[in-house]
Amino acid sequence: MTTKFSPPNDMNGLVRIFVRDPHECTAMQLADFKALILAGGEVIQEGLDDRIRSAVRLVFLSVGCCLSGIAALKRPLESYRRGVADKSGIALSEEDYPFELGWVFVMPSARGRRFSLDLTSAAVAAASTSGVFATSRTDNAGMHATLARCGFLPAGKPYPSGRGKHQLQLFLRKTIETSPADASAAERSGTTP
């Protein structure tokens, strides 16, 4: 299912966000998404195409006709989850944190317009009330503020990144408790993960 909307901070009607299942994306959309991931310089390229296709949702932000930002909601591999848990010192069970927010990247020409908040909000919305984890460079205060606004809290100890000389910090958004009536309504509307 594709969801299309304009973020609240779009005053000119030029910004569009699309939330897509990777299997609904064209080959060109997947290639563009991958190009922006690689532009961020934080990801190992080996196996990236498969990881993109196995994401739960891909989020595309366009300004006019230009792709300017991306994000994803992923179901991480158990080996990756275990590695983050071991390095941060925090348990990340699949039951508590079935999803990972990742690949949040905004082109330098589009920064300063709070697009990371729009992208993160759209990706995390696809998780409904489920727990989500994310990692961010310890020196990325802007992303830390975005994560905090979306309900994430820092957890565990910073650890060395496998990509460069910087440190990573784990962030958690715990499962959002709902009443039985809320859960039933979500099931009926099909919004549960």
N, C-alpha and C positions, 0 to 999 in steps of 0.2 A: 504494500500500500504506500502510495506517495502522498505526503502532506505538503501543502504549499501555503506559506503565509508571509506577511511583511512584519518585521520586528517593530516593537513600539517606538524605537528611536529613529525610525525612518520617516523623515519629514518631507522628502521629495518623491516618495513612491518608487524609488529606484532600487531599493534593496529587497531581495527575495530570498527566502530560505526554503529549501526543499529537503524533506526527510524521506529517504527511500530505503527500501529493502535492496541490498546489493544485487539481487537477482532480477530486479526491475530496471537496473541501470544499463545504459548502452555501453558498448566497448569504449567509446570516446569519453563518456562520463567517468568510467572506472580509470581510464588512463589519466584524465585530468586530476582525479582525486589522488591517485598515486603520485603524480608530479608534485602536488602540493605537500604531501607527506614527506617526500624526499627533500623538498625545498626547506623544510623545517630542520633537517639534519640530525634528527634524534632517533632514527629508526634504522635497524639493520634491513638491508634490501632483500636478502635471501629469504624466500618464501612469502614475500610481501603480497604478491598477487593473491595467493590462497588466503592469507589473513584478511585481506580486504573483502574477498567474496564470502568469507565466513562471519563477517560482522553481522550484528543484529540490525543495525540501522546506520546509514551513512547520511551525513548532514552537509549540504552544500549551501553556501551563502554567496549570492551574486550581487554585484553593484552594477546596475545597467546590464550589459551583456558580458561582463567579466567575472569569472570565478575568483572570489576574493578571500574565501575562508572555507575551512572544512572542520568536521569533528566526526566522531563515531562512537556508537555504543557497541561494545564487543563482549563476547563470551571468551575470556582468555583460556589458553591451554593450561592444563594442570601444572605442567612444568614451569611455565612463566609465573603462574600464581604462587607456586611454592617458592620460587626464587625471590619474588618480591617479599613474601612473608618472612623468609629466612633473613634477608638482608635488613629489613625494617624492624624485625623483632615482633611483628604483629600477626596473629593468626588471621588468615583470609579464607575461611571455608567457603565452598561454593554455595552452601545453604544460606550463609549470612550475606555474602557478596557475590551473587551470580554474574554481575556485570562489571565491566571496566569502561570508564570514559577514557578515550584516547584520541590521538592524532588531531588535537585541537591546534589549528594553525591559521593565522590571519596574515595575508600578504603585507609586507612592510608599508606599501602605499595605502592600505586601508586601515592601518592601526590608529588607535586613539579615538575610535568611534564606538567602543564597547561591543564590538562584534563578537569577541570571545564569550561574553555573557549570553548573547543571542544564540550562538552555536552550542554552548554548553547546556543551556536551558532546553533547547530543542532535543539534544541527544539524551539528556537525562530524563526528559518527559517520556521517552519510549520505554524506560525501565519501570514506569508506574511507581509503585510503592516499594519496589525491591531495593536492596542494598547495592551500592555501587562504590568501587574504589577507583582512584586515579593516582598518577604520580606526576610530579612537576619538579623542574629544576629549583633548587633552593634559592637561586637568585632571581626567580621570576615572580616578583611581588604582584604584578598585574594579574597573572593567572591565579595566584593565591587568593586575591580579592574576589575574582570571578568564582572560584570554587566555594569560598565562604558564602557568597550571595546565593549559591545554589544548594546550600545545606551541608557542604563538606567541611570536615574538621581535620587538621593535621594529626597524624598518628605515628607512633614509633619513632625510631631514630633515622636521621638522614643517612644515606649510604652512597657509595661511589657509583656513578653511572658507568655502564659498559661502553659508552660512546663519548669519550672526551674526559676532561679533568674535573668536571663539575659533580655536584652531589644531587641526589634526588630525594624528595620528601613524599611519603605516602599520605594520601588524603582519603577519608572515608565519609560516605553518606550512608548512614544506617537505614535499615528497613523502616519505613514509615508505618506506624501502627494505624490500623483503621478499625472502625467498628464493624460488627457483622453485617449491618445494613449497608455500609459503604462497600464492603467486599462483594455482597450480592449484587449491588448496582453495577459495580465494575465488571463482574462476570457477565451480567446481562448485556452490557454495552460492548463487551469484547476488548476492554482496555487492560486486562491483566496480561502480564508477560507470558 
